[in-house]
Amino acid sequence: MRRFAIILGILWAVHASAAEVSFQHDVWPVFKRHCIGCHSELKKKGGLRLDDVAALLKGGKTGPLFVAGKPADSLLIDEITGDEPDMPQDEAPLSRAKVKLLTDWIAQGAKIDGPPKSEVPSVVIPEFYTNAPAISSVTISPDGKLAAAACRSEVAIFNVEDDAVPRRLATDFDLINHVELSPDGQRLAVAGGSPQQFGGIIFFHPADGTRESVRRIGTDTLFKGNFAPDGQTIAVGGPTGAIYLVPVDEKAPVKSIELHSDWVTAVAYTGDGKELVSGSRDKTTKISSVEGMNLLRSVDESTEMINAVAADPLTAISGGNAKALIGYDFKQALVGVEVTGSGNGAQPVNNRAQYVRAFEAQTEAVMALATSGDRQLLAVATRAPEVRIYLTENRQRKITLANVPAPVLSVALNQDGSRLVLGSKSGVVQVWDTRTGKLIKSLTPVPVQRAVVVVK
């Protein structure tokens, strides 16, 4: 607990004069936004529920979540503070304001003034941000001249080759997890939603920012995905283990494939659009059929969750927290393979070594992958301050883009791979020339006006 002394000291110095904190109006919205995906009636990770008052007071398998009046002795504060907070898992740390709010609530006695409220809160997009929001996803046009970045609940679109102010496209999503321009660059898909409320995709016309169509899917946020080669459908991961195939046409039905036992964190189409590669928090990488809407192969199980997947002409590729980047030969993995079991329990009979095509070792957890439109290059972002670019034909490194703003959360390549755009946790977006290794553009795509602290 000593590692939290400085943070808690600062918070305790000001909590005495803090306004009364309401569980229902202040604390519950934080839980719902950042925690409810893992700690609810539908999913009680660690035996902990936050959407029920009695369960909240009871705590989880490790005991009570908080000690009323004693934030320094509370597991909740322990989990959300420090240099690398354990919670929220696989998300950006809570802001200082939210940490202070939860600390003040516990210090004031952790009073429950009403049950959790279930209505969908309105999304407020500020004119200016106090701190730059993390860039959860980026995309770039085939010609490399237009790029877009997901900034919490809005998308910023900007020209790569001039200094025009980015255009801001608002959504009603609490969080956007994926943005992608279609293969022809004429359509922009924005996927996300609001935790424990709804998932959704909005299709925009990037030229003028008008909406083409809106699709609502399920009751929770959607994750990363990929356009089909024809640009008429996008496949995205869902929170319940399903992949959703979502047509742009609002009259066309949304299809789903139940494949995983936990969040599907990323999905990628193969070049011919016939198969899908998916990775999950359940630590598996799977290949499924678009036409048959069924599992073809559970190709691997990692020791840690999978954060990103991709597909080149020869292999399915996945990477995650295990710091491994692995390719799986489609021909060897899918042809003539016997499988035992079905659904989530399907397992290959033959040896994994027959189809694994490993890349070089990665120094940190793999956060994002992207192939060029021609699928000749693969970009790999980890928690390290670099982006590596590989030739897909032989998995050899072509170039390393050094001194990027780590950790990078998202990368994208244009059609021929000559330009790469990256989005960082710090809120910075950069565009690089992959042929020369030179930085073309660096910006914070939304306006930030930091609060002025007056020291007396």
Buried (B, 14 or more C-beta within 10 A) or exposed (E): EEEBEEBBEEBBEEBEEBEEBBBEEBBBBBBBBBBBBBBBEBBBBEEBBBBEBEBBEBBBEEEBBBBBEEBBEBBBBBBBBBEEBEBBBBBBBBEBEBBBBBBBBBBBEBEBEEEBEEEEEEBEBBEEBEEBBBBBBBBBBBEBBBBBBBBBBBBBBBBBEEEEEBBBBEBBBBBBBBBBBBBEBBBBBBBBBBBBBBBBBBBBEBEEBEEBBBBEBBBBBBBBBBBBBEBEBBBBBBBBBBBBBBBBEEEBEBBBBBBBBBBBBBBBBBBEBEBBBBBBBBBBBBBBBBEEBBBBBBBBEBEBBBBBBBBBBBBBBBBBBBBBBBBBBBEBBBEEBEBEEEEBEBEBEEEEEEBBBEBEEBEBBBBBBBBBBBBBBBBBBBBBBBBBBBBBEEBEEBBEBEEBBBBBBBBBBBBBBBBBBBBBBBBBBBBBBBEEEEEBBEBBBBBBEEEEEEEE
